[in-house]
Amino acid sequence: MQGFIQRNPVWSLLIALVVAVLLWLVFAPWSDELEEVLGRKRVFLNAIFGGITLGALYFLVASGFTLIFGLMRNVNLAHGSLYLLGGYIGFEVSEWSGSWFLAFPVVFVIVAVVGLILQNQVFRRMEGEELRQTMVTIGLSVVIADLMLWRWGGQSYTIYAPDMLFGPMTLPVISSVRDSGEIVYLKYPAVRMAILFAAIVIGVGMWLVLNKTRLGMLIRAGVDDREMLAASGVRIQYVFLAVFAFGAGLAGMAGIVGGTFQSLSPGEDTRFLLASLVVVIVGGMGSIPGAAIGALIIGLSEQLGLVYAPTYSVVFTFLIMAAVLAFRPQGLLGERR
């Protein structure tokens, strides 16, 4: 982050100004004139928090993808299928057990095992062959999608949150001021705030592991010079198996979150694969903070676009990606290689 600021002081200043304006719009009371221009503050706040929590979901999916694609250089276009598979399995577990929380470890283990099989039987045999990896994983994603369609059909499924997270919670954000002078604070679904907090904890934990531990050092060294690390006696293949399994398991758990946020249905695998690709491109390959920033930008652009320019909301995501590719091809926090 400090390196980005030093190399791009103008862009850093512009980003800081945008963040400052957004924070002022969120926390400051709005005048009648401002509401005439932007509409009701409650609608704006719902769009902002909807974008932040959607960004948290995108981050959970894309962080596993950036580990597999950005760090290990494995082109896994079946990542979206792992997301949807985890969501379906999470639905079955929560319905069978009645526990939303139990679904997370069960799904993580099952989808991580699927990831181990993919890494050991597919990617290990095609290391460094990106085109073959792309074609094979596209084929795998089609097969997995058809199997899921056969098992769960074409209807939508929703995973219900536990009672303790059901209903709204009051946030310290002013949504309106009544004529009597009474301040009304924003109410927002508690489950979404809990998932946002969990995404932050997972992101910080992943960054600490990659940058402050021996395991993270081995992963980064294996990416830069696999042969030298193997020659020093480290079984790098086992390290990469663990990373791939973790990334796959994280995508599976994100499927539970997605099923709670919205719903699970055929086609969601493709949607979240594309979202992961865009997030990694915008944030930078192999960067956990970059994935977080990219997910936040894409989530906010989608939700604000739906509120203020619904006709063109889909375009905004790809405009952002095109601008990043034009002016900073390695991503906002990515490094040139």
SULWOZI-V31580 format. One line per field, one symbol per residue. ss: DSSP state (A for helix, B for strand, O for the rest). phi: phi as a letter, one per 30 degrees, with the letter a starting at -180 (. if undefined). burial: I if it has 9 or more other C-alpha atoms within 8 Angstrom, else O. Layout:
BEGIN
ss: ???
phi: ???
burial: ???
END
This chain:
BEGIN
ss: OAAAAAAOAAAAAAAAAAAAAAAAAAAOOOOAAAAAAAOOAAAAAAAAAAAAAAAAAAAAAAAAAAAAAAAOOOOOOOAAAAAAAAAAAAAAAAAAAOOAAAAAAAAAAAAAAAAAAAAAAOAAAAOOOAAAAAAAAAAAAAAAAAAAAAAAOOOOBOOOOOAAAOOBBBBBBBBBBOOOOOBBBBBBBAAAAAAAAAAAAAAAAAAAAAAAOAAAAAAAAAAAOAAAAAAOOOOAAAAAAAAAAAAAAAAAAAAAAAAAAOOBOOOAAAAAAAAAAAAAAAAOOOOAAAAAAAAAAAAAAAAAAAAAOAAAAAAAAAAAAAAAAAAOOOOOOOOOO
phi: .ddddddbddddddddddddddddddcddcdddddddciddedddddddddddddddeddddddddddddccicdcdcddddddddddddddddddcicddddddddedddddddeddddccdddbdicddddddddddddddddddddddcicdcbbcdddedcdjdbdcdbdcabdddjddccdcbedddddddddddddddddddddcbbdddddddddddadddddddjddddddddddddddddddddddddddddbacaejdddeddddddddddddjdicddddddddddddddddddddcbddcdddeedddddddddcbedjdcdcdb
burial: OOOIIOOOOOOIOOOOOOOOOOOOIIOOIIOOOIIOOOIOIIIIIIIIOIIIIIIIIIIIIIIIIIIIIIIIIIIIIIIIIIIIIIIIIIIOIIOOOOIIOIIIOIIIIIIIIIIIIIIIOIIOOIOOOIOOIIOOIIOIIOOIIOOIIOOOOOOOIIIOIOOOIIOOOOOOOIIIIOOOOOIIIIOIIIIIIIIIOOIIOOIOOIIIIIOIIOIIIIIIIIIOOIOOIIOOOOOIOOIIIIIIIIIIIIIIIIIIIIIIOOIIIIOIIIIIIOIIIIIIIIIIIIIIIIIIIIIIIIIIIIIIIIIOIOOOIIOIIIOIIOIIIOOIOIIIIIOOO
END
